[in-house]
């Protein structure tokens, strides 16, 4: 029997010393639990994705030293460790097999993804050979992440004699992606007839969140182990006479729980790994800032979060009352800073230039920019990071103010559609009731002029979200979207707004990605662009 330990751990990009310490700790625990081999995630040694660190020769030298250091600290258990390798003038996304302090074999990833958020052909050469190593009498084949997403690499390992497939992964989360992973690994199992173990990274890295959720499939495609999502954990699975067994089998998360936990982990790791001293959030009394505040508190603790309400003459008393009630429930520091005096100062300064011109969105944007200035001043003074509160629906159509509500360091719900914001708010209240019902049921409003609602400027959010999803996630033309039953007027309006708002999105802070395509690494549209869509 071979006992395999799966190290689902939270690596930090570039923290070679810290990552080595975590792997050593996992190896020590795995050995104590009787494992003969420890399987780590993809590029576990350096964290994923290192991006342009991979263009630096010194980075590879440092990773080699770290790998040597790791090898010297572990004995009595075999390690399979993901790392970047420079070898004979080429660079590889590799996995080293370490036994008794020595590197005994290396597997080099053969499939280099260049889609969605991946850009591996920029950095790596593709490997060409299978790698099968014998560990306590079991012939183990090694694959790395994208290798299993198409036929070839797993079959090559099987042809080389593998009876068990060990897969290192750094597969970022998007909603319900675990179902895709199970499907593609199941296809490889069906094609090869051998069991497979899938070890996935967990943790936040800039806009990406890795959810872990490592699992194992037996030779018949049955799931024999499923580890928790969004948690560091050591998994144990036994391989005996061609069969896998494990006592670790958690239930899959609902979509709402998955999305919420991804946001919490993304905020915790962005703030924590970057060294900021907590978070600051501008409250409005609306659903988006309420949702963002809940995530921040659950990620960082109430003592590390500060909320600031900045009422204007257009702020409803209900917004103040609901914000105060929410603050009382969460226990964070709260300040109210009325912005009417600043608005009057701006009005006086600009009056000579605006003489004879009607009031319009200019005055509305000034309010947002006053608030942005206040939040950034508090950030500068305290070292806490401003979390912006704009959602994906607003970012898509530019319903946001440059240097105003877009001012900040991290966009928590940047990839969360407005309709999902409401779902997540309902979900959070099932954990503990902290968001007042008024915030959830009242019509959304920026409160920048009297009696304003979002639907004065935008289609209903269920229609808006459907159009944005079809256009930017599914690459469907406006003609196809209209043919699918969405109103032509709304489609024309939303597509136009989406196209002319690219300059805003380019200046937006980085934010957590939870959909198959977010406004970040996997959205690269030109700002200057005269292409005419197909209607």
Phi, psi and omega in degrees: 000139175248125176259122182251129173260135180251115182270090175271090186232168187259094178280153176245127182302127176083348180273073186297317180296313180295320179294320176299316180300320180293319179294318178299317178299317177298318181296321179296315178294317181299316179298318179295334180265013172086013181282145175263345182212142176246125179256123180254168177287174177299134180049038182300329184296322186247352185086159185225138354267136179286347180051229190284359165302332182287355175268355184263120177303324181294332179295318178294322178295319179295321179294324177296318178297320179295321178295319177298319178297316178300314182301323183286345186261352186236131172217165179079004176206139177281144178242140168241109192239126175281135181200160175273131186241135169251122186214120178051046176080002178241160181236137188227149165274107195235168172227125178262139171260120184242125177228132176052041176079005183238143172280112186259342180199158177224132171252137180243125185305132184263334181251115183253108184289140177223054181212169183049238183267003187265145182214042191287337178290343175292332190246326193241154165268153180273135172288166183232347190245151172286159174226115178235124181237145178266125178234113182049044174086359180251129180274110186255124173268149182241134171230161178233113169043261187300343178303329184268355184277359172208163181292149173137292187292315180294320179295325178294321177295319179297318180295334179275003174108005182295139173246356176210136181253125177250123189240120175270134186222145164230076185259109183291154183284138149220164191303129177066022179292335180302330178292321177295316181300314180298323180293312184290321177293324176299324177295320178292321177297317180296323182286330185257335183075017179237153180290160182216145178238129188246107179258120185242145177294151173231145177131168179258142176217100184056240183277348183268145170234129177258126191264358184068248180055038180299152184206171179222140177242135176281179186296342177267002179088006180279137178285122184250345178209136172218118181272159180298149174276147173065024178227145169282133182197154173256120178266147178234127177221137181257139176244117186218118178053043177083001182245148175253144172210148180202152176259012179254104183214097180266160176283152176286150181280153168292164179300318181294316179295320179297312181297315183294315180294327176296317179295317180297313180294321180299318178291314182302316184282326179295314179292312185291314182288334180271348174084020177284155184264063178091193187224150175237136181227132173275116178274148178236348190089003180258176187290325185291314179290328176296316180297316181295319180297317178300315180299315182298316180295317180292332180278320193245344188091144184300328183292345182252013183234138178234131179248140182231123175259128184235077185292147173246178175299344182263359180285125180289148176301327178301322180296318177295315182297316182292321179296318179296321179295320180292320178298318179298323180288326184267332177078029179266164174294139186222134176229145173244125181232097179298140184255004181303317179300320179293322177299317180296321178297315178298318179302317181292319181296322188265349184307317180298327181279335184261007183304128178084356181259137181288153174294142180208208182293345178303311180294325177295316181294327178299321177300314180297323182285329173299314180296319178298320178297318180297313181297318181291328176296317178296323178296313179300320185285327187254341185083003176276152184265134175283126174262121179280163191238010181285142181262176184294322181299315180291316179299324182298317188254009176074023179278065185196163186245120173303134178065012176242254178290348175275354182285127180159183186252342183206131184257097190297313186251028181303331183248025180247116178297152181302320179297324178286330175305317178294317178300317181292329177292317175299317180298315182298325179289343173285339178279317171194138187282100182237340180263116181303143182301326179304319182297326183281323189263341184286150178299134181294142182209143174280346179051051178252356174203168184299136173056033182279141169227159180300326184286357168293331186246341188229157170294165174307144189295332178294324177286314179303312183296321179297320179292313181298316181300315181294320185284310190264334178267327185253357179056035177274144180284158175306322179301317180291324180293318177295318180297333179283354173113001178276145188297133186300317181300318179292321179298312180300318182294313183292317180297319177298312180298320180298318184289322185274359182259007183299324181296330176289313183298326179296334182262003180282152176293158175298148181214165188288132178264124177230359178251169179299339177212118179250169176278078182197235185300330185255019173231108187230063180269146179291144175287310176275114194201119180249016177297137179256120181294158181277113176250000000 
